[in-house]
Amino acid sequence: MLRRLILSAADSPGVQRFVGNYGMRLGASRFVAGETLDEAIATLRRLNERGLRTNTTLLGEHVRDAAEASTVVRIYEEVLRRIETERLQTNVALKLTHLGVTLDEELGYANVEHLVAEAARRGNFIRIDMEDSPQVDVTLRIYRRLREAGHDNVGTVLQSYLYRSEQDLESLLPLKPNVRIVKGAYNEPETVAYPKKADVDAAYRRLVERSIADGGFTAVATHDEKLIDHALALDPGPERMELQMLYGVRTQLQLDLVARGQRVLCAAPYGPDWFPYLMRRLAERPANLLFFLKNALGE
Ligand SMILES: Cc1cc2nc3c(=O)[nH]c(=O)nc-3n(C[C@H](O)[C@H](O)[C@H](O)COP(=O)(O)OP(=O)(O)OC[C@H]3O[C@@H](n4cnc5c(N)ncnc54)[C@H](O)[C@@H]3O)c2cc1C
């Protein structure tokens, strides 16, 4: 209930203005690696030094025109270049709507294909995030097309809250896909997504089991310790599975898992357009909202 309320409030221009002006100071910096690439690089290096692999994302989604998408592509080229020169253990996760896919599917494909090729040239990897349910078909279509074009340094994401995801996984398995499994972060209607947490968690387990049994590489992206233990018990080894968590969430658990010898990636996005990302993190855990409000009152 509160989750839906926060996600709806996120659409209000007043909330956007207030949080946009004060949010970084009030607590967004807990979840965001920095507003600039230089700040993000420093954060990524610190995480690497603590034994965590990392990924980064230029925060943002949905561009207005092809020129804006092209600017995003140029920035990701620079991100890939800096990762290489700074010798970071960091890959890139991006959103297709940020590359213009809703304007024109071919434009989105050409932009992501260019970045996947650029990443390959630099020995790096691109993960295509999964956005809200209207984007699932096009995201999977583009992932399949990239793989069929011979790109294997690319992965995608399946969300266990969607009824369709198990079927989507089955149809990807012949490609030996690299999939990240998440519960799902958007406000989806009951017509497409399980409303009950128990069903989302049960589907999560099934997706992880199936992906580990017959997929290529499985990224188990959750902060839910029961689901992490379930994945670790399947024990496919670090060549075939990685645990993934978000920057600023369950940091001690991330470090404890590293200390136990597990392969852990911390997803650390950056950029000035952090508002919708922050709202999704607040919606996931109302206690984060209290943390945010306490900071606001303390100012
Ligand atoms: C690396 C990574 C990549 C992701 N990529 C995508 C994507 O491409 N598409 C997508 O839809 N979603 C994505 N997500 C978000 C995901 O769908 C969930 O919304 C998010 O991970 C919270 O669910 P959970 O699995 O941690 O389980 P939950 O049941 O929500 O949480 C389990 C426990 O983790 C802790 N926790 C969870 N979230 C928070 C938080 N924000 N702050 C503090 N504690 C928290 C709490 O202790 C909670 O009890 C990603 C998540 C991760 C970790």
The ligand as a Gaussian input file, in Angstrom:
#p B3LYP/6-31G(d) Opt

LIG

0 1
 C       21.681000      -5.396000      -8.539000
 C       20.214000      -5.137000      -8.698000
 C       19.705000      -4.813000      -9.932000
 C       18.348000      -4.592000     -10.097000
 N       17.842000      -4.373000     -11.339000
 C       16.512000      -4.272000     -11.522000
 C       15.944000      -4.185000     -12.807000
 O       16.642000      -4.203000     -13.836000
 N       14.598000      -4.070000     -12.903000
 C       13.778000      -4.066000     -11.791000
 O       12.557000      -3.985000     -11.939000
 N       14.293000      -4.138000     -10.567000
 C       15.628000      -4.230000     -10.393000
 N       16.144000      -4.330000      -9.123000
 C       15.269000      -4.075000      -7.946000
 C       14.510000      -5.300000      -7.500000
 O       13.516000      -5.609000      -8.437000
 C       13.863000      -5.092000      -6.127000
 O       12.977000      -4.010000      -6.194000
 C       14.846000      -4.808000      -5.010000
 O       15.991000      -5.591000      -5.130000
 C       14.213000      -5.101000      -3.644000
 O       13.835000      -6.441000      -3.566000
 P       14.661000      -7.567000      -2.782000
 O       14.895000      -8.681000      -3.724000
 O       15.873000      -7.014000      -2.164000
 O       13.635000      -8.143000      -1.729000
 P       12.692000      -7.452000      -0.655000
 O       11.761000      -8.512000      -0.187000
 O       12.125000      -6.171000      -1.160000
 O       13.713000      -7.098000       0.482000
 C       14.380000      -8.071000       1.291000
 C       15.112000      -7.340000       2.402000
 O       16.175000      -6.556000       1.835000
 C       16.274000      -5.294000       2.437000
 N       15.974000      -4.240000       1.451000
 C       15.408000      -4.407000       0.224000
 N       15.327000      -3.231000      -0.446000
 C       15.846000      -2.309000       0.370000
 C       16.052000      -0.916000       0.273000
 N       15.712000      -0.214000      -0.817000
 N       16.620000      -0.276000       1.333000
 C       16.977000      -0.948000       2.455000
 N       16.804000      -2.280000       2.613000
 C       16.252000      -2.953000       1.588000
 C       15.283000      -5.301000       3.580000
 O       15.945000      -5.751000       4.734000
 C       14.253000      -6.301000       3.135000
 O       13.568000      -6.863000       4.207000
 C       17.491000      -4.614000      -8.950000
 C       18.010000      -4.954000      -7.714000
 C       19.343000      -5.220000      -7.564000
 C       19.850000      -5.627000      -6.225000

